[in-house]
Structures are given as structure tokens and as C-alpha cells.
Amino acid sequence: MIFPALHRFAQSRHLLDDLDFVGQTLRGYLNLDATGHLLGAFPLGTKNAPIVRPVSKLPPRNSTAIAALGADTASRVIPGFDPAANRLAVQTQALFLEQLRTARATITGPAAAALGAIITYLEHLHSDPAASAATKTALEQAKIKTTDWLTFTVDGTDGLLVEWQETMAWWRGHCATQRAAQAQHQDAAASQPCIVTGKLCTPVRTHGTRIKVAPGGLSGGVALVSCDKPAFSSYNFDKALVSPMSEEAVEAYIRAVNWLGDKTHDDHHHRTTDTIFLFWCDQPEISANPAKAI
């Protein structure tokens, strides 16, 4: 079965070491001074050398406004940057700011002051259209698009916001609290064996569209496991419950497929016009690429 094989591969590559974060390509950042004034917008990485950093893992947000911590698409962070932003994107802009406020209330030390600068800057954007317009100009000059993932830096604090250990620790604690609350209200009768690990779990209801390497797929990714129509369900199970998997198993196959299909791992895939072939094995790595013989 392919899913247990992908699970083993993800484990062997340490792709499951931190389930609260997932790798994301970042295209740019806004640099602020310690008082929250914009110093400039700058691109990150290139098409051939992308910058991938761990960002907070989110549930599917196809019909819900949910903010990532400290990094998101520019349209979900900067008010007024995308004139065509839909209702959910506009709601996420406010949630993005509110989440930073919540983290700031707990975090101490230099990171707290740096978060305060970002919060001050975003509050100014939300209340002053001229400031929002100036940021839009800076982003356009840096060739950062509305769909590009964006984060922040603050003078005097090392690294990108998404790399700050204090904010990452806060997010892990936030996720642990949510899991504990969910476990307290779970119905034991709802537990099912995971088809990948065999362990009892509360199955993930919607796996989301996070497969990024499928040729012709949407920029937000595609789904490998889905059941969005009554004809696809069986035995009265809907959504992804037709293939019950634990959170770990879902993360394993998604992260493994994206790893195997990534351009930096060309010994694990072969692309044609509309298809990508992925391959791996449980044995020690071999340097030859068998897909190239196709």
C-alpha cells in the first residue's frame, strides 16, 4: 500500500519531527525599524533557489478565514494590497494582526519588543490608507505579488519572524492546548484504526489541498485524498473519513510527496508534460534515476 510506504519514507527523512510546522516558500519580507516604521520591502530567493522556511501548519481554509503565524500571502497580510481580495482574505488580515497581539501578550525578551514593532506597523496600516498605499508601492517595486508568501524582519533582531524561537515555541504551546481541548471532548466511539499506522485515532476529516508538485495543479495545491460528492462516499462515511488517517499519517504522505517531487530532489522524480513520476525505496539510496529510462 502506498500510504504506509510514504509514511516510512517521511519518518526516514525526519519529515515528521515537528508536526506543528510545515515548509513554505517565502518570496519576500518587510523590514521594519525598532519603532515599527517601514524601511523597505525585499525579495527572498529566486525561482531556481527558493527560500523555504517552517511556517505554522494550518487546517484547510477553503471556506474559513484562518491566519498563519507571522507569514502568509501578501493579500492576507497587507490591507489594500490586493484590490480583488475576497472576504476571507480581508478577514484574515485582521486575524493575522490579532494573532500577533495574542503571542505578544505571552512572549518576553527581545522578541516581544520586535513583535511590538510589527504590531504597531500593522495597526498603522489598518487605520491609515496612505500607509497601506506606501507599503503596496514598496512591495510592487520589490516584485512581490499578492499570492507570494511574505514575512517580517525587525532591525536589532536576527532572522525572519518565522525563525524566531520564541514565536515558534508559542505556536507549539498553542497547538498543544488545542489538541488537549479536542481530546477532552472527543467521543471514544468516534475513534477508528488509522489505515496507515493501525493505531486508534480520531481521523482527519479534510486533508486539504497541499500537494504542491502535481503538474497543472492550482497554486494552492491539490488534494490526493478527497470525497466531496455523495457518489464518492461509502458506508455513510463522508469527506476523508472514507480513508481514515491520523494527523501524523496525513502529514506523512503530504510531506513525502512534496519532498519527492521538489525540484531540488531530481533523483526522486521524473516529469513529463502532464505527469510526474515519484519513486523511492526502503533500501539505501542509489544514485541512478530509473524514471529517466522511461
PyMOL commands that set and color helices and strands:
alter all, ss='L'
color gray80, all
select helices_A, chain A and resi 2-12+74-77+87-104+110-127+129-141+161-163+165-185+188-190+230-232+239-242+247-261+266-268+290-293
alter helices_A, ss='H'
color red, helices_A
select strands_A, chain A and resi 21-26+28-32+38-43+51-56+72-73+149-154+192-193+200-201+269-271+276-278
alter strands_A, ss='S'
color yellow, strands_A
deselect
rebuild
show_as cartoon
